[in-house]
C-alpha cells in the first residue's frame, strides 16, 4: 500500500513539472509582422481607425506611433469576445528625438467593444508618458489611469516609481478588473504577476472588447514604436511565464529521493 502511495505522489509531481501553466483565453496576439505600410491596410482591416486623421505605419515588423498624425486605432478581440477582467502586454521603445511634453498623454488602453459601426469611447488601463523635468537626462515618467488624459496630473494617474530611459525597449503589462472600484494595474518588464506593479483605482463595471492605440497631438505625445501585443484574460496569456520544467523536475527529483530514503 505504501509503495502504491509513493508511486502516486511521484507521478503527480512529475506530471506537475511537465505541464506548463494553463491559459484561459488569448483575445489578441499581434507581432505586427505585416508588410510595411499603413496599419489599417497591411493588417487587412483588423486594425481600424476609430478617430483622427492620417495613418500609423508598420515598419520592419513594428508599429510606429508618430504623433505628427492623430489617427487612433482599435482592434476588436478575437471572435468578438468581451470580458470584464483583461490583461495586455506589449513592447515599447520611446524616442529621445521626439519626447512627450511636460503635460503628456496616454497612448495605449483597453477599450469597450464596437457596436455596429460605432467604436467604444470607454477606455481603461490607460498608459501614458510625460517628462516632468526632474527625472534626469534622457528619462521620462510612465503612468496608468482609468480615465485621465494629462499624465502629469497626479490625481488622474499613478506613476511608475522610477524614471524610464528613452531609446530602450520595455515590456509593459497592464490589467483592468471591472470589480468595484475598478482596478487598473501596470507592470514594467515583469516575469510573474507577483512582480512589482502600480495601481490606479476607478472606472468599475466596464465591459471590454478591444485594444486602443492613441495620439493626442504632436505637442504632447512624443514618438514611439510598439510590438508584440498580447491580450488575454489571465496574466499567463500575455506574459511568457518561465516554464516550471527545471524547477519542477528538481522538486520531483527531491520527492523521489525522499521516497527512496523512506524505503530504506
Number of C-alpha atoms within 10 A of each C-alpha: 6 8 10 9 10 18 14 12 16 19 14 13 20 20 14 17 20 15 12 13 15 9 13 12 16 19 25 19 18 13 15 20 16 19 15 16 16 17 24 19 17 17 17 10 11 15 19 19 22 20 14 14 12 13 21 23 20 25 17 13 15 19 24 21 25 20 22 18 16 20 22 23 24 27 23 23 24 16 8 11 13 18 19 17 19 27 26 28 26 22 19 21 18 24 17 17 11 17 23 27 20 19 17 27 26 27 22 23 26 28 26 24 24 19 8 6 7 9 20 17 12 16 21 32 34 31 30 26 28 24 22 18 12 10 14 12 9 14 21 24 24 24 27 30 31 27 19 21 19 20 29 24 12 12 10 19 25 23 22 18 11 11 17 20 19 19 16 11 17 18 19 18 26 28 26 32 26 21 14 11 13 22 21 28 24 28 22 19 16 19 15 14 14 8 10 12 15 16 23 24 20 21 22 18 14 19 20 26 23 27 25 24 23 25 24 21 17 17 15 22 27 26 21 23 19 22 21 18 20 21 28 24 22 19 22 20 24 26 23 12 15 13 13 15 15 12 12 18 17 15 16 21 15 14 17 19 13 12 16 11 9 9 10 5
